[in-house]
Amino acid sequence: MSSSYRSRRVFRFLGAVAVVTGLTLGTGLPAEAAPAPKKKFVPPKAVSWVGGEDLISTKTLTDLPAGVPAPPAPKATSWLVADLDTREIVAARNVHVPLAPASTLKVFTSLALAPELDREQVYTGTFEDANIDGTRVGIVAGSRYTVDDLLHGLLMSSGNDTAHALGELVGGNSAAVGLMRAKAVELGAFDTVIRNTSGLDAKGQVSSAYDLALAGSAALDDEQLAKIMVTPAYAFPAQGKSLGAKRKRYQTQNHNRLLGYLPGVTGIKNGYTSKALASNVASATYKGHSYIAVVMRAEGAVFTPTGELLEWAFKYGQKARPVGTLVKPGELTAMTGPDVPEVTEQNNSLSAAEAPPSPQPSSVDALAGAALPATATADPQNPVLKFWPVAAISLLLLAVAAFGLRPVLANSRRTRRMRNRQRRSRHGY
């Protein structure tokens, strides 16, 4: 058998080993490894009982007479439904749990900043407005807009660009946040911690279903904001500096999907981020009686469960006995609760009780950098242990390949020695 033929056989064998090893290591391990378990969200602890001591409870709260069915409980971390005429909460769950609010925080933005600005005041868009994360109405750097344009973009279309612009008009994010915090204190919204004007996820930024109900109620009492919240469509200015009728405009839609589908809808604001999930603050008036419903961190759709709470309130709200109340603006100057931290700048820094829990490592993460327990060899689901048989087989195949290569290497060395002797004889070495 020639050395070249033997070499070809060995290298074909090595190629087959490489393919087998690649398939074993490349596809076998992911298929074998158990997927990391989905981390279950653990709600932070409520520390407030503003509006009634029962409201700190983690149970669903109702006080229903015979014949009145329970409300359709949303698949959500927190929710409530309240009578806006009496300010009585008729059903609730986890209403003081602090959660990421997403764009529902824009209700606080409008309440705090609109009174500081004239509707016809003009603003020139900036690069920062036009390039902010998330939902944008379409501010163009260098183009001009009125405050009225910006408020419509904020409440109807949830524009983060308009939220940033309104903040700039009052002196920037710090000044705007200061005004919003002061408004939260005025309303009695002591669960709320504000970091920006848009509601984009920010470390420590939270609100609660109770606080959003307070803010929503206040927005309904503001004639300008109340009108914007039920406007179905608005012609927002396109790029340009002219404020006249000849400037091109494009139509923006109200994000509130309950408008036109539920009788008597009067607002208010929805929101979503991947961290906060879906939240909604909705209100409606039916047969002369007004209600508000709040849903936070909904698992899936948010408009349907909010609408169902309002429909339940239309039928049974006046029969249900209250489980708490919505405080009136100025009624309280500080949070009340069983273990309330010292009030400093309206509790706008998270206490340990309010801070979200640290995520627990998955089983795969825990294995990294940690010693295996003594009983680990008996665990058939351990992905690290499943790797070792694969590795052992691969090493064995490589060893066999190396052993088969030895004759080729030896023959190659003999061939080189013979050629060297021939070369020396030809050249007289």
ROTORSE-603034 format. One record per residue (C-alpha): residue in three letters; residue number from 1; chain; z, y, x negated. Coordinates in Angstrom, 1 decimal. Example, Ala and Ser with C-alpha at 12.3 -4.5 7.8 and 13.67 -1.06 7.14 Angstrom:
% ROTORSE-603034
<atom ALA,1,A,<7.8,-4.5,-12.3>>
<atom SER,2,A,<7.1,-1.1,-13.7>>
END
This chain:
% ROTORSE-603034
<atom MET,1,A,<0.0,0.0,0.0>>
<atom SER,2,A,<-1.0,3.3,-1.5>>
<atom SER,3,A,<1.5,6.1,-2.1>>
<atom SER,4,A,<-0.5,8.5,0.1>>
<atom TYR,5,A,<-0.5,6.1,3.0>>
<atom ARG,6,A,<3.2,5.4,2.7>>
<atom SER,7,A,<3.9,9.2,2.6>>
<atom ARG,8,A,<1.9,9.7,5.8>>
<atom ARG,9,A,<3.9,6.9,7.5>>
<atom VAL,10,A,<7.3,8.4,6.4>>
<atom PHE,11,A,<6.4,11.9,7.5>>
<atom ARG,12,A,<5.2,10.7,10.9>>
<atom PHE,13,A,<8.5,8.9,11.2>>
<atom LEU,14,A,<10.4,12.1,10.2>>
<atom GLY,15,A,<8.4,14.0,12.8>>
<atom ALA,16,A,<9.4,11.6,15.5>>
<atom VAL,17,A,<13.0,11.9,14.4>>
<atom ALA,18,A,<12.7,15.7,14.6>>
<atom VAL,19,A,<11.3,15.5,18.1>>
<atom VAL,20,A,<14.0,13.1,19.3>>
<atom THR,21,A,<16.7,15.1,17.7>>
<atom GLY,22,A,<15.4,18.3,19.1>>
<atom LEU,23,A,<15.2,16.9,22.6>>
<atom THR,24,A,<18.7,15.4,22.3>>
<atom LEU,25,A,<20.3,18.6,21.0>>
<atom GLY,26,A,<18.1,21.1,22.8>>
<atom THR,27,A,<18.2,19.8,26.3>>
<atom GLY,28,A,<20.9,17.2,26.4>>
<atom LEU,29,A,<23.8,19.5,25.7>>
<atom PRO,30,A,<23.1,22.1,28.4>>
<atom ALA,31,A,<22.5,19.4,30.9>>
<atom GLU,32,A,<25.7,17.7,30.0>>
<atom ALA,33,A,<27.9,20.8,29.7>>
<atom ALA,34,A,<29.8,21.6,32.9>>
<atom PRO,35,A,<29.1,25.2,34.1>>
<atom ALA,36,A,<31.9,27.7,33.7>>
<atom PRO,37,A,<33.8,28.0,37.0>>
<atom LYS,38,A,<33.2,31.2,39.0>>
<atom LYS,39,A,<36.2,33.5,38.4>>
<atom LYS,40,A,<38.1,34.1,41.6>>
<atom PHE,41,A,<38.8,37.7,42.4>>
<atom VAL,42,A,<42.6,38.3,42.6>>
<atom PRO,43,A,<43.3,41.6,44.5>>
<atom PRO,44,A,<45.6,44.1,42.7>>
<atom LYS,45,A,<49.0,44.5,44.3>>
<atom ALA,46,A,<49.6,47.3,46.8>>
<atom VAL,47,A,<52.5,49.6,46.1>>
<atom SER,48,A,<52.3,52.0,49.0>>
<atom TRP,49,A,<53.3,51.8,52.6>>
<atom VAL,50,A,<52.0,55.2,53.6>>
<atom GLY,51,A,<51.5,55.1,57.4>>
<atom GLY,52,A,<54.0,52.4,58.1>>
<atom GLU,53,A,<56.0,49.9,56.1>>
<atom ASP,54,A,<54.1,46.9,57.5>>
<atom LEU,55,A,<50.9,48.2,55.9>>
<atom ILE,56,A,<51.9,46.9,52.5>>
<atom SER,57,A,<51.6,43.4,53.8>>
<atom THR,58,A,<48.9,41.0,52.6>>
<atom LYS,59,A,<48.6,39.4,56.1>>
<atom THR,60,A,<46.3,40.4,58.9>>
<atom LEU,61,A,<48.2,42.9,61.0>>
<atom THR,62,A,<47.7,43.0,64.8>>
<atom ASP,63,A,<50.0,43.4,67.8>>
<atom LEU,64,A,<48.0,42.2,70.8>>
<atom PRO,65,A,<49.1,41.7,74.4>>
<atom ALA,66,A,<48.2,38.5,76.2>>
<atom GLY,67,A,<44.5,38.3,77.0>>
<atom VAL,68,A,<43.3,40.5,74.1>>
<atom PRO,69,A,<41.4,38.5,71.5>>
<atom ALA,70,A,<41.9,39.0,67.8>>
<atom PRO,71,A,<39.4,41.3,66.1>>
<atom PRO,72,A,<36.5,39.6,64.2>>
<atom ALA,73,A,<38.0,39.6,60.7>>
<atom PRO,74,A,<35.4,40.5,58.1>>
<atom LYS,75,A,<34.9,38.3,55.0>>
<atom ALA,76,A,<36.3,41.1,52.8>>
<atom THR,77,A,<39.3,41.8,50.7>>
<atom SER,78,A,<40.4,44.8,52.7>>
<atom TRP,79,A,<39.7,46.3,56.2>>
<atom LEU,80,A,<41.0,48.3,59.1>>
<atom VAL,81,A,<40.1,49.7,62.4>>
<atom ALA,82,A,<41.9,52.8,63.8>>
<atom ASP,83,A,<41.8,55.0,66.9>>
<atom LEU,84,A,<40.7,58.5,65.7>>
<atom ASP,85,A,<42.1,60.2,68.8>>
<atom THR,86,A,<45.7,58.9,68.4>>
<atom ARG,87,A,<45.3,58.1,64.6>>
<atom GLU,88,A,<46.8,54.7,65.3>>
<atom ILE,89,A,<45.7,51.7,63.2>>
<atom VAL,90,A,<45.2,48.8,65.7>>
<atom ALA,91,A,<44.2,46.0,63.2>>
<atom ALA,92,A,<44.3,45.8,59.4>>
<atom ARG,93,A,<44.5,43.7,56.2>>
<atom ASN,94,A,<45.3,44.8,52.7>>
<atom VAL,95,A,<44.8,48.4,53.6>>
<atom HIS,96,A,<46.7,49.8,50.5>>
<atom VAL,97,A,<45.2,47.4,47.9>>
<atom PRO,98,A,<43.4,49.6,45.3>>
<atom LEU,99,A,<39.8,48.6,44.9>>
<atom ALA,100,A,<36.6,50.0,43.3>>
<atom PRO,101,A,<35.1,52.2,46.0>>
<atom ALA,102,A,<31.5,52.5,44.9>>
<atom SER,103,A,<29.6,55.2,46.8>>
<atom THR,104,A,<32.2,55.5,49.5>>
<atom LEU,105,A,<34.0,57.8,47.0>>
<atom LYS,106,A,<31.2,60.4,47.8>>
<atom VAL,107,A,<33.1,61.2,51.0>>
<atom PHE,108,A,<35.9,62.7,48.7>>
<atom THR,109,A,<33.1,64.4,46.7>>
<atom SER,110,A,<31.7,66.2,49.7>>
<atom LEU,111,A,<35.1,67.1,51.1>>
<atom ALA,112,A,<36.3,68.7,47.9>>
<atom LEU,113,A,<33.1,70.4,46.6>>
<atom ALA,114,A,<31.3,71.6,49.7>>
<atom PRO,115,A,<33.9,74.3,50.5>>
<atom GLU,116,A,<33.5,75.6,47.0>>
<atom LEU,117,A,<29.8,76.2,47.4>>
<atom ASP,118,A,<27.4,78.2,49.5>>
<atom ARG,119,A,<24.8,76.2,51.4>>
<atom GLU,120,A,<22.0,78.4,50.1>>
<atom GLN,121,A,<23.2,78.5,46.5>>
<atom VAL,122,A,<20.5,77.4,44.1>>
<atom TYR,123,A,<20.8,74.8,41.4>>
<atom THR,124,A,<18.3,73.9,38.6>>
<atom GLY,125,A,<18.1,70.2,37.9>>
<atom THR,126,A,<19.0,68.8,34.4>>
<atom PHE,127,A,<18.0,65.8,32.3>>
<atom GLU,128,A,<21.4,64.3,32.9>>
<atom ASP,129,A,<20.9,64.5,36.7>>
<atom ALA,130,A,<17.5,62.9,36.6>>
<atom ASN,131,A,<18.6,60.0,34.3>>
<atom ILE,132,A,<21.9,59.1,35.8>>
<atom ASP,133,A,<22.5,55.4,36.6>>
<atom GLY,134,A,<22.1,53.9,40.0>>
<atom THR,135,A,<20.7,55.4,43.2>>
<atom ARG,136,A,<18.8,58.7,42.8>>
<atom VAL,137,A,<17.3,60.9,45.4>>
<atom GLY,138,A,<14.8,62.4,42.9>>
<atom ILE,139,A,<16.1,65.5,41.2>>
<atom VAL,140,A,<13.6,66.6,38.5>>
<atom ALA,141,A,<14.8,68.4,35.4>>
<atom GLY,142,A,<13.8,72.1,35.7>>
<atom SER,143,A,<13.2,72.0,39.5>>
<atom ARG,144,A,<15.4,74.0,41.9>>
<atom TYR,145,A,<17.4,72.8,44.9>>
<atom THR,146,A,<19.8,74.3,47.4>>
<atom VAL,147,A,<23.4,73.0,47.8>>
<atom ASP,148,A,<22.3,72.0,51.3>>
<atom ASP,149,A,<19.6,69.8,49.7>>
<atom LEU,150,A,<22.1,68.3,47.4>>
<atom LEU,151,A,<24.6,67.5,50.2>>
<atom HIS,152,A,<22.0,65.8,52.3>>
<atom GLY,153,A,<21.0,63.7,49.2>>
<atom LEU,154,A,<24.7,62.9,48.6>>
<atom LEU,155,A,<25.8,61.7,52.1>>
<atom MET,156,A,<22.5,60.4,53.5>>
<atom SER,157,A,<20.8,58.8,50.5>>
<atom SER,158,A,<23.8,58.2,48.3>>
<atom GLY,159,A,<22.2,60.1,45.4>>
<atom ASN,160,A,<24.1,59.8,42.2>>
<atom ASP,161,A,<21.9,62.6,40.8>>
<atom THR,162,A,<23.0,64.9,43.6>>
<atom ALA,163,A,<26.6,63.9,43.0>>
<atom HIS,164,A,<26.3,64.9,39.4>>
<atom ALA,165,A,<24.5,68.1,40.3>>
<atom LEU,166,A,<27.3,69.2,42.7>>
<atom GLY,167,A,<29.8,68.5,40.0>>
<atom GLU,168,A,<27.9,70.7,37.6>>
<atom LEU,169,A,<27.9,73.5,40.1>>
<atom VAL,170,A,<31.7,73.6,40.2>>
<atom GLY,171,A,<32.1,73.5,36.4>>
<atom GLY,172,A,<31.4,69.9,35.4>>
<atom ASN,173,A,<32.9,66.5,35.9>>
<atom SER,174,A,<36.5,67.4,34.9>>
<atom ALA,175,A,<36.6,70.4,37.2>>
<atom ALA,176,A,<35.0,68.4,40.1>>
<atom VAL,177,A,<37.4,65.5,39.6>>
<atom GLY,178,A,<40.3,68.0,39.6>>
<atom LEU,179,A,<39.2,69.3,43.0>>
<atom MET,180,A,<38.7,65.8,44.4>>
<atom ARG,181,A,<42.2,64.7,43.3>>
<atom ALA,182,A,<43.7,67.8,44.9>>
<atom LYS,183,A,<41.9,66.9,48.1>>
<atom ALA,184,A,<43.2,63.4,47.9>>
<atom VAL,185,A,<46.8,64.7,47.7>>
<atom GLU,186,A,<46.2,67.0,50.6>>
<atom LEU,187,A,<44.9,64.1,52.8>>
<atom GLY,188,A,<47.7,61.8,51.7>>
<atom ALA,189,A,<45.3,59.5,50.0>>
<atom PHE,190,A,<47.7,58.4,47.2>>
<atom ASP,191,A,<46.1,55.1,46.4>>
<atom THR,192,A,<42.9,56.9,45.2>>
<atom VAL,193,A,<42.3,57.4,41.5>>
<atom ILE,194,A,<39.2,59.5,40.7>>
<atom ARG,195,A,<37.1,59.5,37.6>>
<atom ASN,196,A,<33.7,60.8,38.6>>
<atom THR,197,A,<31.8,62.3,41.6>>
<atom SER,198,A,<29.4,59.4,42.2>>
<atom GLY,199,A,<31.6,56.4,42.7>>
<atom LEU,200,A,<29.8,54.6,39.9>>
<atom ASP,201,A,<32.2,52.0,38.4>>
<atom ALA,202,A,<34.6,53.7,35.9>>
<atom LYS,203,A,<37.8,52.3,34.3>>
<atom GLY,204,A,<40.7,52.8,36.7>>
<atom GLN,205,A,<38.7,54.4,39.5>>
<atom VAL,206,A,<39.9,53.0,42.8>>
<atom SER,207,A,<40.6,53.8,46.4>>
<atom SER,208,A,<41.8,51.9,49.4>>
<atom ALA,209,A,<40.7,51.2,53.0>>
<atom TYR,210,A,<43.6,53.4,54.2>>
<atom ASP,211,A,<42.5,56.3,51.9>>
<atom LEU,212,A,<38.9,56.0,52.9>>
<atom ALA,213,A,<39.9,56.2,56.6>>
<atom LEU,214,A,<41.7,59.4,55.8>>
<atom ALA,215,A,<38.7,60.8,54.0>>
<atom GLY,216,A,<36.3,59.7,56.7>>
<atom SER,217,A,<38.4,61.3,59.4>>
<atom ALA,218,A,<38.5,64.6,57.5>>
<atom ALA,219,A,<34.7,64.5,57.0>>
<atom LEU,220,A,<34.2,64.1,60.8>>
<atom ASP,221,A,<36.2,67.2,61.3>>
<atom ASP,222,A,<33.9,69.2,59.0>>
<atom GLU,223,A,<31.1,70.5,61.1>>
<atom GLN,224,A,<28.6,70.7,58.2>>
<atom LEU,225,A,<29.3,67.2,56.8>>
<atom ALA,226,A,<29.5,65.7,60.3>>
<atom LYS,227,A,<26.0,66.9,61.0>>
<atom ILE,228,A,<24.6,65.6,57.8>>
<atom MET,229,A,<26.1,62.2,58.2>>
<atom VAL,230,A,<24.1,61.5,61.4>>
<atom THR,231,A,<20.8,63.0,60.2>>
<atom PRO,232,A,<18.4,60.1,60.2>>
<atom ALA,233,A,<15.8,61.6,57.8>>
<atom TYR,234,A,<15.6,64.7,55.6>>
<atom ALA,235,A,<12.7,66.3,53.8>>
<atom PHE,236,A,<13.9,66.5,50.2>>
<atom PRO,237,A,<12.1,68.9,47.8>>
<atom ALA,238,A,<9.6,67.4,45.4>>
<atom GLN,239,A,<9.2,68.8,41.8>>
<atom GLY,240,A,<9.0,72.6,41.8>>
<atom LYS,241,A,<10.8,75.9,41.6>>
<atom SER,242,A,<9.8,77.6,44.8>>
<atom LEU,243,A,<12.2,77.3,47.7>>
<atom GLY,244,A,<9.6,78.3,50.2>>
<atom ALA,245,A,<7.8,76.4,53.0>>
<atom LYS,246,A,<4.8,75.6,50.8>>
<atom ARG,247,A,<6.7,73.5,48.4>>
<atom LYS,248,A,<6.0,69.8,48.7>>
<atom ARG,249,A,<8.7,67.6,50.1>>
<atom TYR,250,A,<9.2,63.9,50.8>>
<atom GLN,251,A,<11.2,62.2,53.4>>
<atom THR,252,A,<14.5,60.5,52.6>>
<atom GLN,253,A,<16.3,58.1,54.9>>
<atom ASN,254,A,<19.9,57.8,56.0>>
<atom HIS,255,A,<21.4,54.6,54.4>>
<atom ASN,256,A,<23.7,54.1,57.4>>
<atom ARG,257,A,<22.1,51.1,59.2>>
<atom LEU,258,A,<24.4,51.4,62.2>>
<atom LEU,259,A,<22.6,54.6,63.2>>
<atom GLY,260,A,<20.4,53.8,66.2>>
<atom TYR,261,A,<21.8,50.2,66.5>>
<atom LEU,262,A,<25.4,50.9,67.7>>
<atom PRO,263,A,<26.0,53.4,70.5>>
<atom GLY,264,A,<27.7,56.7,69.5>>
<atom VAL,265,A,<27.7,56.3,65.7>>
<atom THR,266,A,<29.1,59.4,64.0>>
<atom GLY,267,A,<29.0,58.4,60.3>>
<atom ILE,268,A,<30.2,57.9,57.6>>
<atom LYS,269,A,<29.3,56.3,54.3>>
<atom ASN,270,A,<28.5,52.9,52.7>>
<atom GLY,271,A,<28.5,51.9,49.0>>
<atom TYR,272,A,<27.8,49.0,46.7>>
<atom THR,273,A,<28.1,48.1,43.0>>
<atom SER,274,A,<28.2,44.7,41.4>>
<atom LYS,275,A,<31.9,45.3,40.6>>
<atom ALA,276,A,<33.0,46.8,43.9>>
<atom LEU,277,A,<30.7,44.7,46.1>>
<atom ALA,278,A,<29.9,46.2,49.5>>
<atom SER,279,A,<32.1,48.7,51.2>>
<atom ASN,280,A,<31.5,50.8,54.3>>
<atom VAL,281,A,<33.3,53.5,56.3>>
<atom ALA,282,A,<31.9,53.8,59.8>>
<atom SER,283,A,<32.8,55.7,62.9>>
<atom ALA,284,A,<31.7,55.8,66.5>>
<atom THR,285,A,<32.5,57.4,69.8>>
<atom TYR,286,A,<32.3,55.3,73.0>>
<atom LYS,287,A,<33.1,56.6,76.5>>
<atom GLY,288,A,<34.8,59.6,75.1>>
<atom HIS,289,A,<37.0,57.6,72.6>>
<atom SER,290,A,<36.5,57.6,68.9>>
<atom TYR,291,A,<37.2,54.9,66.3>>
<atom ILE,292,A,<36.9,54.4,62.6>>
<atom ALA,293,A,<36.4,51.1,60.7>>
<atom VAL,294,A,<36.6,50.5,57.0>>
<atom VAL,295,A,<35.6,47.4,55.1>>
<atom MET,296,A,<36.0,47.0,51.3>>
<atom ARG,297,A,<34.7,44.4,48.9>>
<atom ALA,298,A,<32.8,42.5,51.5>>
<atom GLU,299,A,<31.3,39.1,50.6>>
<atom GLY,300,A,<27.7,39.7,51.8>>
<atom ALA,301,A,<26.6,42.0,54.5>>
<atom VAL,302,A,<28.8,45.0,55.3>>
<atom PHE,303,A,<27.2,46.8,58.2>>
<atom THR,304,A,<27.4,43.9,60.7>>
<atom PRO,305,A,<31.2,43.2,60.2>>
<atom THR,306,A,<31.9,47.0,60.4>>
<atom GLY,307,A,<29.9,47.3,63.6>>
<atom GLU,308,A,<31.7,44.2,65.0>>
<atom LEU,309,A,<35.1,45.9,64.4>>
<atom LEU,310,A,<34.0,49.0,66.2>>
<atom GLU,311,A,<32.6,47.0,69.1>>
<atom TRP,312,A,<35.9,45.1,69.4>>
<atom ALA,313,A,<37.7,48.5,69.4>>
<atom PHE,314,A,<35.4,49.8,72.2>>
<atom LYS,315,A,<36.7,46.9,74.4>>
<atom TYR,316,A,<40.2,46.4,73.3>>
<atom GLY,317,A,<41.3,49.3,71.1>>
<atom GLN,318,A,<43.3,51.1,73.8>>
<atom LYS,319,A,<45.0,47.9,74.8>>
<atom ALA,320,A,<46.1,46.9,71.3>>
<atom ARG,321,A,<49.5,48.1,70.1>>
<atom PRO,322,A,<49.5,50.1,66.8>>
<atom VAL,323,A,<50.5,48.4,63.5>>
<atom GLY,324,A,<50.5,51.7,61.6>>
<atom THR,325,A,<49.2,55.3,61.6>>
<atom LEU,326,A,<46.8,57.5,59.7>>
<atom VAL,327,A,<48.8,60.4,58.3>>
<atom LYS,328,A,<47.6,63.9,59.0>>
<atom PRO,329,A,<46.5,66.2,56.1>>
<atom GLY,330,A,<49.5,67.8,54.5>>
<atom GLU,331,A,<52.0,65.5,56.3>>
<atom LEU,332,A,<53.1,63.9,53.0>>
<atom THR,333,A,<53.3,65.3,49.5>>
<atom ALA,334,A,<53.8,62.0,47.6>>
<atom MET,335,A,<53.3,58.3,48.0>>
<atom THR,336,A,<56.0,56.2,49.8>>
<atom GLY,337,A,<56.6,52.5,49.1>>
<atom PRO,338,A,<59.2,50.0,47.9>>
<atom ASP,339,A,<58.4,50.4,44.2>>
<atom VAL,340,A,<56.5,53.7,43.8>>
<atom PRO,341,A,<56.0,54.9,40.3>>
<atom GLU,342,A,<57.0,58.3,39.2>>
<atom VAL,343,A,<54.5,60.8,40.7>>
<atom THR,344,A,<52.5,62.6,37.9>>
<atom GLU,345,A,<49.4,64.5,38.9>>
<atom GLN,346,A,<49.2,62.5,42.1>>
<atom ASN,347,A,<49.4,59.1,40.4>>
<atom ASN,348,A,<45.9,59.5,38.9>>
<atom SER,349,A,<46.6,57.0,36.2>>
<atom LEU,350,A,<46.9,53.3,37.1>>
<atom SER,351,A,<50.4,51.8,37.1>>
<atom ALA,352,A,<50.8,48.2,35.9>>
<atom ALA,353,A,<51.1,47.1,39.5>>
<atom GLU,354,A,<47.8,48.8,40.4>>
<atom ALA,355,A,<45.8,47.7,37.4>>
<atom PRO,356,A,<43.4,44.8,38.1>>
<atom PRO,357,A,<44.5,41.5,36.5>>
<atom SER,358,A,<42.9,40.5,33.2>>
<atom PRO,359,A,<40.2,37.9,33.8>>
<atom GLN,360,A,<41.3,34.3,33.0>>
<atom PRO,361,A,<39.1,32.5,30.4>>
<atom SER,362,A,<36.9,29.7,31.6>>
<atom SER,363,A,<37.5,26.2,30.4>>
<atom VAL,364,A,<34.6,26.5,27.9>>
<atom ASP,365,A,<35.9,29.8,26.6>>
<atom ALA,366,A,<39.4,28.4,26.1>>
<atom LEU,367,A,<38.0,25.6,23.9>>
<atom ALA,368,A,<36.6,28.1,21.4>>
<atom GLY,369,A,<39.0,28.7,18.7>>
<atom ALA,370,A,<41.7,26.5,20.2>>
<atom ALA,371,A,<42.9,23.0,19.1>>
<atom LEU,372,A,<42.0,20.2,21.4>>
<atom PRO,373,A,<44.9,18.7,23.2>>
<atom ALA,374,A,<46.0,15.1,22.4>>
<atom THR,375,A,<44.6,13.9,25.7>>
<atom ALA,376,A,<41.2,15.6,25.3>>
<atom THR,377,A,<39.4,12.4,24.3>>
<atom ALA,378,A,<40.0,11.0,27.8>>
<atom ASP,379,A,<38.4,14.0,29.5>>
<atom PRO,380,A,<34.8,13.1,30.6>>
<atom GLN,381,A,<34.0,16.6,31.6>>
<atom ASN,382,A,<34.8,18.2,28.3>>
<atom PRO,383,A,<31.4,19.6,27.0>>
<atom VAL,384,A,<32.6,19.8,23.4>>
<atom LEU,385,A,<33.5,16.1,23.3>>
<atom LYS,386,A,<30.1,15.2,24.9>>
<atom PHE,387,A,<28.4,16.7,21.9>>
<atom TRP,388,A,<29.9,14.3,19.3>>
<atom PRO,389,A,<27.9,11.1,20.3>>
<atom VAL,390,A,<24.7,13.2,20.3>>
<atom ALA,391,A,<25.5,14.5,16.8>>
<atom ALA,392,A,<26.4,11.1,15.5>>
<atom ILE,393,A,<23.1,9.6,16.7>>
<atom SER,394,A,<21.2,12.5,15.2>>
<atom LEU,395,A,<22.9,12.1,11.8>>
<atom LEU,396,A,<22.2,8.3,11.8>>
<atom LEU,397,A,<18.5,8.9,12.4>>
<atom LEU,398,A,<18.4,11.4,9.6>>
<atom ALA,399,A,<20.1,8.9,7.3>>
<atom VAL,400,A,<17.6,6.2,8.2>>
<atom ALA,401,A,<14.7,8.7,7.5>>
<atom ALA,402,A,<16.2,9.6,4.1>>
<atom PHE,403,A,<16.6,5.9,3.2>>
<atom GLY,404,A,<13.0,5.2,4.1>>
<atom LEU,405,A,<11.8,8.1,1.9>>
<atom ARG,406,A,<13.4,6.7,-1.2>>
<atom PRO,407,A,<10.4,4.3,-2.2>>
<atom VAL,408,A,<8.0,7.2,-1.8>>
<atom LEU,409,A,<10.1,9.5,-4.0>>
<atom ALA,410,A,<10.5,6.7,-6.6>>
<atom ASN,411,A,<6.8,6.0,-6.6>>
<atom SER,412,A,<6.1,9.8,-6.9>>
<atom ARG,413,A,<8.3,10.0,-10.0>>
<atom ARG,414,A,<6.5,7.0,-11.6>>
<atom THR,415,A,<3.1,8.6,-10.8>>
<atom ARG,416,A,<4.1,11.8,-12.5>>
<atom ARG,417,A,<5.3,10.0,-15.7>>
<atom MET,418,A,<2.0,8.1,-15.9>>
<atom ARG,419,A,<0.0,11.3,-15.5>>
<atom ASN,420,A,<2.1,13.0,-18.2>>
<atom ARG,421,A,<1.4,10.2,-20.7>>
<atom GLN,422,A,<-2.3,10.3,-20.0>>
<atom ARG,423,A,<-2.3,14.1,-20.4>>
<atom ARG,424,A,<-0.5,13.9,-23.7>>
<atom SER,425,A,<-2.9,11.2,-25.0>>
<atom ARG,426,A,<-5.9,13.4,-24.1>>
<atom HIS,427,A,<-4.6,16.5,-25.7>>
<atom GLY,428,A,<-2.9,14.9,-28.7>>
<atom TYR,429,A,<0.6,15.7,-27.9>>
END
